[in-house]
Amino acid sequence: MELTDREPIYRQIAGQVREQIVAGALEEGERIMSTNEYAAAYRINPATASKAFAELAAEGLIERRRGLGMFVAEGARAKLVATGRERYEHETLAPAIRAGLALGLAGDEILASAGRLIASAGDTTASAPAHRQEETR
């Protein structure tokens, strides 16, 4: 991970851990690097890494096990996926749909365009029946 000046370092670290959980690179119950390991790896103050972990713990994504370290909490991935889906709908899809409607596109035109984009992205669930799509989520 390359740290930038655009965002506080502790938030970048927390974001990296969230991304790793969602991607499955960090699984529930798996130990994560300690604050000292993060500090050494990224040449940062251990307090900065500790602040990132405190944020993740407050969100219920990681848990401290006394004498053992920090671990990914049970249900962390499901929590992040649910939050991400909600954000995607409200922060990405809703503005895009409003923009399309403002340009005079009809709902079915927007849906057709979305279908083409999904197909071009290689999503095989796009053509699956609706009940099958729910099973894969």
N, C-alpha and C positions, 0 to 999 in steps of 0.2 A: 504494500500500500504506500502510495506517495502522498504525504501530507502537503496541504496547500495553505495559503494565507487567506483564502476566501471565507473560511468558516473556522470557528474555534476548534482546536485540535481534539479536545475531549468529545466534541460532537462528531468529528470525523471518525474517531475510534469507535464510538457507539454505533454509528451508521455502518461501519465495516462489520461489526459483530452482528448487527441485525441482518445485513445482506448475507453473511455466511450462514446464519440460521435459516433464512428463507431458502437459500440455495441448497441446503442440506450438507454444506461443508462442515458445519458444527451441528451435531445431533443432540437431541434432548438427552440430558444426563452426562454429556461429555464435558470434560474439564476444559476451561479456556485458560489462556496465558494469564499469569499473575500480573499485578501492576508493575512489579519489578522487571518481569520478562518483557512487558510492553515498553517500559522505560528504556531498557537496554536495547531492544530491537529497533526502536524508532528514535532513540536519543532524545527522550523527553523527560520531563520531571515526573516521578512516580505519582505525585499528587494529581497530575493531569489525567493519567490513566485511571486513577482512583475515582475521579469525578465522572469519567465515562461509565465506569462500572456501577457507581451509585445511581446514575440515571437509568441504566438498564435494569438494575435491581428494583428500583422504584416502579418500573413498568411491569415487573413480574417476569422478566425475560431471563434473568440469571439469578442464581442464589448462591450465597456463601455457605460453605460447609466448613465449620470450625476445624482448623488444623489440616484441611485438605485443599482448600482453594475455592475458586469460583467455577460454577457449573451451569450449563444451559438448563433452564427450568422446564419441567414437564408442561406441555401445552404452549411453549413459546412460539413454535413455528405456526401453529394454528392461529394464535393471537395476531401474529404479524401478517399472515396471509389475509385474515379477516379485515384488519385495519387497512392493509394495502388495497384490497378490493373496494372497500368503501371510499377510500381516497381517490382511487382510479375513477370510479363512477362520478364522484362529485367534482373532482378537480381537473379531470381530463375529458371524460365523455360529455358531461353536461355543457361545458363551454363550447366544445366542438359541435355539438348538436345545435346549440343556440346560434352559433355562427352560420351553420348550414341553413337553418331556417331563416335567418336574417338575409341570406343571399337568395332566398326564394326557393330553396330546394324543398321538395315534399318529403314527408317521413319515409315513404318507400324508396325514394332516391337515396336518402342518407343510409338506409339499411342496405340497399344494393351496393353502394360504395363501400360500406363497412365489410360486407361479404367478400367483395373483390380483394380488399386489403388483407383480410384474414386468409383468403385462399392463396394470395401471393406470398404470404408469410409462411406458408407451409403447414398451417394448422389443420390437422386431419379431423379434429372434432367439430369443425365448422359444418361439415355435411352430415354429421351423426344426428340421429333423432334426439329431440330435446331431453327425453328421459335418460338417454345414454350419456349425454353431456353432464347431467347432474351427478351420475355415478362416478365420473372421472374427477370430480372436484374434491 
